Each structure stands twice: as structure tokens, then as C-alpha cells.
Amino acid sequence: MSRRDDGSGRDDAQPGILTPLLRQRESVMVYDPTHELSAAALRGILEAARWAPSAGNSQPWGFIVGRRGDATHAGIVDALSTANQAWAPAASALVLTLHQAALDEDHEVSYSDYAMFDLGQAVAHLTVQARSMGLQVRQFGGFDHARAAATFRVPAHWSVTTGVALGLPGTRGEEWTLPGWVQARARLPRSRLPLAAFVHSDEFGHAAGFLTDP
Ligand SMILES: Cc1cc2nc3c(=O)[nH]c(=O)nc-3n(C[C@H](O)[C@H](O)[C@H](O)COP(=O)(O)O)c2cc1C
């Protein structure tokens, strides 16, 4: 039984209008360390990123992808912050996300101001695709970006942006093998600002009437 089905009410804030793929998404910290992601499944998840929209169809993203047990996964683990090293290595796949941050040396590849935005959309698509396949994702910024760029020989006009841990949520008591602070953090209630805090009409700071209209 997943924590989303445990009757704890943690889901209450997420209205039923959300597609189950989004309602059941959460940034999982506890992964099944025995789950292996097949090459076909991994390709499917990356296809979702591939088909994300981008400014002028520039597709300014890149992904350095490792599966648990391979050198890329180990290289990403080495660059993680101490806190992220506590939980992320159990994920079936670790991914570093990149966006093109400048023109290349020969100015042959155009550069878009929206590159990081486009990368974010690609990661969102990848996340939803993973959920549709029974997997969960936790993104992370806590890693040594310079070290990661050096390890994976990322060209200067690309920026190492975030990390993505991808795997099957642990359901067999895996959390008990993790440090107490991870267990506590993994159980924190999820919360969000109300719509009125960030949906404006007429002018910035003015809550939209349709938020309260019946
Ligand atoms: C850009 C970005 C960086 C993040 N960095 C970390 C991180 O370094 N470590 C971590 O445990 N979680 C990290 N997170 C996960 C967030 O804490 C999580 O998405 C947020 O608490 C909301 O939880 P939810 O995704 O389950 O709704 C990051 C998320 C994003 C999008």
C-alpha cells in the first residue's frame, strides 16, 4: 500500500479535478533499491521530454542519464550533497538536466532566452510519463554543479541545471534503512499556497473573481 492510499488524508488538498497522474505525483524520497528500470522504460520516459514544447522548437535540453549500477549513476552520486546522498542513490535512475546557456563557440547553434524554461517543461513531461508507468520522481538541486560538469565533460555553453531521481517508490519498509531525518522529511505533509496567492486579474496582486465564483 502506498502512502497515498493510507487514509491519512494527506491528499485532501489536491482536488479531484486534477488528473490522477498529477494527483498521485509526489517527490518521493524512499525508493525500492532493487528495482531495475528497463532500457525500454527509460527510453519511453525520455521520449516524453523529447516531445515537450520549446521556444521556436529549439529543444535546448540535455540529459546525462545513469542507471543504478553503472558508472554514470555512480558519477552523479559522487557529486550529490551529503543530504541528497542519504536517499537518492537508491533511485533506479539518476539524471542530470542541462540547458543550453550560451551560443556555442562557432555561433552555429542558436540560443534562446527561454532555454531553462523549456528544460523545466521537458522535466515536467518526463515526470508525468514516469508516473503513468508507476514510477515517481524527485528533482534536486543539491549537488556540486561544477564537479558534475567536469565529470561528464559538459561543454562550456551548456549549464548543468538540476538532478532527477527516478524510481519505484519503496513499499516494503525501505524507509527504515534511511537516516531518521530522511524518514521525518519524507513524511512531512505536502502543502501549497492557495490559488489567490498567485492568480491575478485586473492587476498584479488583485485576486481573480473566478476563484470564488460558484
Ligand atoms: C529545482 C528543484 C530543486 C530541488 N532540490 C531538492 C534537493 O536538493 N533535495 C531534495 O530532497 N528535494 C529537492 N527538491 C524537491 C522539492 O523539495 C519538492 O518538489 C517540494 O518539496 C514539493 O514537494 P512535491 O514535489 O512532493 O509536491 C527540488 C525540487 C526542484 C523542482
The ligand as an SDF file (V2000), in Angstrom:
LIG
                    3D

 31 33  0  0  0  0  0  0  0  0999 V2000
   14.6050   22.7420   -8.8410 C   0  0  0  0  0  0  0  0  0  0  0  0
   14.3150   21.8330   -7.6740 C   0  0  0  0  0  0  0  0  0  0  0  0
   15.3310   21.5610   -6.7490 C   0  0  0  0  0  0  0  0  0  0  0  0
   15.0800   20.6850   -5.6760 C   0  0  0  0  0  0  0  0  0  0  0  0
   16.1260   20.3420   -4.8510 N   0  0  0  0  0  0  0  0  0  0  0  0
   15.9600   19.3550   -3.9240 C   0  0  0  0  0  0  0  0  0  0  0  0
   17.0840   18.8220   -3.2320 C   0  0  0  0  0  0  0  0  0  0  0  0
   18.2430   19.2030   -3.4390 O   0  0  0  0  0  0  0  0  0  0  0  0
   16.8330   17.8340   -2.3240 N   0  0  0  0  0  0  0  0  0  0  0  0
   15.5850   17.3390   -2.1060 C   0  0  0  0  0  0  0  0  0  0  0  0
   15.4520   16.4280   -1.2760 O   0  0  0  0  0  0  0  0  0  0  0  0
   14.4950   17.8090   -2.7780 N   0  0  0  0  0  0  0  0  0  0  0  0
   14.6530   18.7890   -3.6910 C   0  0  0  0  0  0  0  0  0  0  0  0
   13.5630   19.2360   -4.4450 N   0  0  0  0  0  0  0  0  0  0  0  0
   12.2260   18.6670   -4.2100 C   0  0  0  0  0  0  0  0  0  0  0  0
   11.2880   19.6930   -3.5710 C   0  0  0  0  0  0  0  0  0  0  0  0
   11.6430   19.8560   -2.2220 O   0  0  0  0  0  0  0  0  0  0  0  0
    9.8230   19.2230   -3.7310 C   0  0  0  0  0  0  0  0  0  0  0  0
    9.4740   19.2360   -5.0940 O   0  0  0  0  0  0  0  0  0  0  0  0
    8.8760   20.1580   -2.9630 C   0  0  0  0  0  0  0  0  0  0  0  0
    9.0850   19.9990   -1.5710 O   0  0  0  0  0  0  0  0  0  0  0  0
    7.4000   19.8820   -3.2610 C   0  0  0  0  0  0  0  0  0  0  0  0
    7.1060   18.5440   -2.9730 O   0  0  0  0  0  0  0  0  0  0  0  0
    6.2400   17.6880   -4.0140 P   0  0  0  0  0  0  0  0  0  0  0  0
    7.0280   17.6670   -5.2920 O   0  0  0  0  0  0  0  0  0  0  0  0
    6.1110   16.3040   -3.4040 O   0  0  0  0  0  0  0  0  0  0  0  0
    4.9330   18.3540   -4.1920 O   0  0  0  0  0  0  0  0  0  0  0  0
   13.7920   20.1120   -5.5000 C   0  0  0  0  0  0  0  0  0  0  0  0
   12.7740   20.4080   -6.4380 C   0  0  0  0  0  0  0  0  0  0  0  0
   13.0340   21.2350   -7.5170 C   0  0  0  0  0  0  0  0  0  0  0  0
   11.9300   21.4840   -8.5310 C   0  0  0  0  0  0  0  0  0  0  0  0
  1  2  1  0
  2  3  1  0
  2 30  2  0
  3  4  2  0
  4  5  1  0
  4 28  1  0
  5  6  2  0
  6  7  1  0
  6 13  1  0
  7  8  2  0
  7  9  1  0
  9 10  1  0
 10 11  2  0
 10 12  1  0
 12 13  2  0
 13 14  1  0
 14 15  1  0
 14 28  1  0
 15 16  1  0
 16 17  1  0
 16 18  1  0
 18 19  1  0
 18 20  1  0
 20 21  1  0
 20 22  1  0
 22 23  1  0
 23 24  1  0
 24 25  2  0
 24 26  1  0
 24 27  1  0
 28 29  2  0
 29 30  1  0
 30 31  1  0
M  END
$$$$
